[in-house]
Amino acid sequence: MADKDKGRRTAKTAGTPHPEESGGPGEIDRYREILAREPSSLVFAALSEAYRRRNMLDQAIAVCKKGLHHHPGFVSGRVALARAYVDKGETDRAVKELEKVVLSAPDNLIAQRLLLAVYEEKQDWDRLEKTVHRILSLDPQDEEARRIWQRLRMRRGGESGGKAAGEGPEEILTRTLAELYASQGYHHRAFEIYRKLSIREPGNPAIHERLADLKQQIVQRGSRVRKRGGAAEASAE
């Protein structure tokens, strides 16, 4: 029960529509009638949302899975499935669905904000930071993303004694230098330069977009190294 309640809080944090907006029994019956006439109709996503708002989570998940079998690329359907998983407390499954969405549609802010809420709840700092930058690249004024970005900066400052490694009064911070590091495979160094540039220019979406890309490359590289068991290679950079 606690997991389910926690999941509902996460969904609300991510901007889920208020239950009073729709979702009554009449609406459910109407959507079911449409699906009975047209089994391949895209209305399955709306029906899933109506089920979810009435806490009929198993039905919401089932109708989405069936609909996505016919329309695997329907983004709204996959987001609806993820929301139902979140409300049920099955956040790992929700993440899998949302990552499929952002892979095909990285500018989908609904999916990105849901991921933001889930990653913060899971304290998955790497993926949380990547998602923060992706959101800020799309909407530099997003209040929740900016709040979490400030929290991540404070957390990082605490871990490094309040000062980022390598920081000095004569440090050169330019995108050209960062991209030079990135082209040589030094993604961590490039990321650090862009991170500091983002502090100078917090409203610059291009910087946050590049940070998101670099963070993803770092995470993927770390995953490959762990699979190979190459801890020594991971520390080479």
N, C-alpha and C positions, 0 to 999 in steps of 0.2 A: 504493500500500500504506500509505503514511504517513497519507493522509487517512482510510483505513478504520480504522486503529488509533486515530486521533484521535477519530473518530466513536464508536468503542466506549467510549472513556474518558468522552466526554460523556454517553452513555447511562447509564453506571454512576453518574456524578455525580448524575444526575436520579432515582436510586432504582429502576433497572430490576431486576426480579426476578433472583435468582441462577440461573444455568443449570441447576443441579442440581434446581431445584424441579419441572421437568417438561421435556418437549420431546423425549423419546426416539422412536425409529422407530415403536414400537407406537402411541404417541399420535398421531403424524402419520397413520398408516394409518387409525386410528379416525376422526379428523376428516375425512379424505378420503372415507371410506365414507359418512359422514353427508351430506357435500356432494353425493356422487354420487346419493344417494336424494332429497335435498332441496336443489337448487341455490340456493335463496333462503335457506337456513339462516343464522342469525347466527353459526354456529360458525366462519365464515371468519376471524374475528378471532383466535380461539384457535389455529387452524391457522397463521395468519401468525406469531403469537408462537412457536409450536413450530418453524417453519422458521427464524425469526430466531435462536433460541437455538442452533440447529445451524449457524449461519452460512450458511444457504441464503437469502441476502438477495433474490436475483432472484425466487425462488418466493414469498417472504414479500410482496414488493411486488405481484407479479402477482395473488395470491389476494385481497389487500386491495382492489386496484383493481376487480376483478370483483365482489367482495361489495358495495363501496360504490356500484357502479352500481345495484344492487337496493335498497340501504339508505343513501342519501347522508347521512341524519341520524344514523346510528349512531355515537355518539361513540367507543366503544371500538374500533371498526374504524378510525376515522380516527387515533386515537392509536397503534394498532398499525402503521399505515402510516408515521406520522411516526417511530416508533422504528426501523423498518427503514431509512428514509432516513438517519437519524442514524448508524446503524451502518455504512451504506455510505459515509458521508462527504458525502452530498448534503444539507447542512444548509439550504440555501435552500428546497428542496422540503419539508423537514421543517417549517420555519417556516410555510410557506403552509398546510399541513395543520393545524398546531397553532393558528394564528390563527383558522382556521375553527371549531375546537373552542371556544376561549375566547370567541369572538363569540357563540356560541349557548349556551355553558355557562361563564360567567366564574368559577364556583365550582369548576371542575374542577382540583383541585390537581395531578393527575398531569400534565396538559397544561401548567399554569403552571410546574411545576418543570422539565419538559423545556425549555420556552422559556428559563427562567432559565439553564440550563446552556449552551444554544446561544448566547444573547445574550452571555453572559460570554466564551465562546470567541471569538466574533466581535468582541468589544469594542464592541458596539453600546450605548453608554452610556445613551442616551435610553430605548430600549425595555427595557434591563436594569433601569433605575430604575423604570419603570412596572410591570414585572412583579414586582419586589421588593415594592413597596407593595401590589400586588394580593394577593400571597401573604400578606403580613403582616396584611392586612385579614381574611383567612380564617383564618390560624393565626399569631397574634402571637409564638408560641414557636418558629417554624420556624428551626432553627439555621443552615441554609445561607443563607436569606434575610437573617437578621440579620447574618451574617458579611459578606455582599456589601453590605448597607446601610452597615455600618461602613466598608468599603473605599471605597464611593462618597463617603461623607462626608469621609474623609481625602483622597481625590483632589480633591474640590471645594475643600477647605481649602487644598490645595497650589496650586491654580490661582489662588485669590484672595488668596494671601499669608497664609493661615491664618485669615482673617476674612471672613465672608460680607459681600457688598456691602450697604451701608445699615445694617449692624448698629450699634447704639449703646446706651448704658446706659439711655436713656429710651424705647427703641423699644416701641411698642405691638404686642403679639402676641395677637390674639383671632380666633376663627373668624368672628365677626361682621364684622370688618374685612376678612378674607380673602374672605368671600362677597360683600361689597360690591365689592371689586376685580373678582372674577370676573363679577359681574352687569354691570359696566361694560366687560367685555372685556379687562381687564388680568390675564390668566391667569398670566403670569410672576410678577407681584407676589403674587397669591393663593397661588401655589405656594410661593414663598419663605416666606411666613408659616406655611403648613402644614408646610413642611419643618422650620422651627425649633420649631414646636409638637411635631413628632414626636420631636425630641431631648429635649424636656421629658417627653413621655409616650410612650416607645417601645413600650409595650404596649397602646396604644389603637388597636383595629382600625379605628374610624371615621375616624381621621386618615389612616391608610395607604390606606384605600379612597378617600378624597377626593383624596389625592395621586396615586393611580393614574389617577383620572378626569381631573384637571387635566393630568397629564403627557401623557395621550393627546390631549387637546384641543390642547396646545401642539405636539405632534408633527404632528398633522393640519393645524393651521394653517400650520406651517412648510412642510409638503409642498405645500399649496395655493399658498403664496406663491412657492415655487420654481418650480412649474409655470407661474405667471403671469410669472415673471421679475421679481417685484416686491421686490427686495432692500430698497429704501427703505421699503416698507410694513412689512417685517419688523422694521426697527429703530425703528419709530414707538413701539412699546410700551416 
